[in-house]
Amino acid sequence: MRAMNADKYMIPEFQLTVHGEYETGRLAAAIARLSVAGDLIRLEGELGAGKSAFSRHYLTALGHKGEVPSPTYTLVQAYADTRFPVAHVDCYRMKEPAEMDGLGLEEYRKYGIILCEWPEKGSRLVREGQPDFLDYHINTVENPGTLTLKFETLPQTEHGRVVTLRGSTSWQRRFGFLARLGIQLPVIASRPVDDEGRRAFLERSGVKNYTIESLGGDWSARSYWRVKLENGEPRMLMDAPPPQEGVTEYAQVAHYYREIGLRAAKTYAGDDTEGYLLSEDFGDKQLWHLVKDGEAHTEWYKAVADGVMTLCHQKPPVWARPYHAKSWWVEVARFVNWYLPFARGRATTLEEYAQWQAMWAPLHERVMKMPTGLMMWDCQSPNLMVLGDKPKLENIGWIDIQDARVAPLCQDLGHLLRNIRSPQDDAREKEVLDYVAQRMQLDRAELQTCIEICNLHNACRLIGGLTRILVRDGKIEGPKNFLERTWEVARQSYGCPELQGIVEVMRDAEAPGMARLWKEASKTRAA
């Protein structure tokens, strides 16, 4: 790998100039669009510098339709008609930081958003320098963090402002999206994605006389390209623009998988600063194609299960990401962040967030008692390449492995057997799980229960993610193709006794939420 300055696109601070209400509103709308539950938005600046105007536009962009009174005298103004619960706080009149105690703001820091003016006068809860909720990068950037906007009047202008943006690591990764939302940035906060960059990488990697064709992308910002060398031999080029994406994790996991006997693509050249990776090309035949074409495939699924069990028998590398309770929560919180507000016509309340987390937390403890290993995490038929004629482990190619973490085998088996792109096959599922239980000497009933838990967890993650793709990003195809099917997969776990509280919430939310979502899709399509 070609290592340079790993923080090249991580911009801790930069300044923007905004003129008047319109530009302030555009900036506020962009920040609102990138905000996630758990964020702290700090507004600094002297009286009249523009903090209150930004707050009005920010809350409106999150869905509030009424007036935005100043919380100077009330200290806190709560909003429940926004996409997330918001506490608008003004610390100007506080004489002691302790005056913030007892206002209930800790719950907003967990499940909502704190929008705070004059935060320097407040308590530690609204101070800068706090760590992000997660200590690593996930490509959806749904990782709560801290953003500070400092407003200063522009001399010799009536409405001009200079706004300094300072972000925690999570927000520094989000800065790259601001340009895509129409905010003119004075810095390069995301590596440009273009043919020129890809060709420059290939040239400096010594690749000459080649052709290149697009293979499309996935639900992240990655794209994939087939590079054919002069002798006709193919290579795979991953274009993963930092800071939102990267290639280091993929290369690390692939190397480890090869060491323990799994077939992951060999790396020929890489640039972890610019986010390019040239690797072995496994061709086009996926396990999904066997299923789609109706071929005998249960033995192929057993071969994948052999790989999952192999991972459980190996010690994970020291750099492996743990699958801790915070990760489990961030993933399943997508459902209450994005889908549930459509079902109920309002933001999920703090109490509902707390109840949702309380139902899921012990289930994480339960599934983690299963055998664990460095699971690929997105173990589904399109990410498993068929590399030979016979169904055996050495003929399975493992791709899309960059999000691997030390997780229980039921996580990957659940993804494999309950897949939104493939029709359900109960007989195949039973045979594979019987095979795994026997080989791993597991209690068969407990394995089934953990499969149900992981299946519903994954379905909630996907339903929330597909909703986000539609309502925040304006992308229709993914939700149109997979939302209904994801609900079908979710309903497969509804009979599990351990999930009944969660199932009750989901049953009540499905029909009204889907009706409102399709109405939103119609507006998006018209726009």
Secondary structure, DSSP 8 states (H G I E B T S, - for coil): -B---TTTT--SEEEEEEEHHHHHHHHHHHHHHH--TT-EEEEEE-TTSSHHHHHHHHHHHTT--S-----TTTSEEEESSSSS-EEEEE-TT-SSGGGGTTS-HHHHHHHSEEEEESGGGS-GGG-S----SSSS--TT-----EEEEEEEE-TT-SSEEEEEEEE-HHHHHHHHHHGGGT---SS--S---SHHHHHHHHHHTT--S-EEEEEEE-SSS-EEEEEE-TTS-EEEEEE--TTT--SHHHHHHHHHHHHTT-EE--EEEEETTTTEEEEE---S-BHHHHHHTT---HHHHHHHHHHHHHHHTS---TT--B--HHHHHHHHHHIIIIIHHHHHTS---HHHHHHHHHHHHHHHHHHTTS-EEEE-S---GGGEEE-SSS-SGGGEEE-S-TT-EEEEHHHHHHHHHS-TTS---HHHHHHHHHHHHHHHT--HHHHHHHHHHHHHHHHHHHHHHHHHHHHTT---HHHHHHHHHHHHHHHTTTT-GGGHHHHHHHHHHHHHHHHHHHHHHHHHHH-
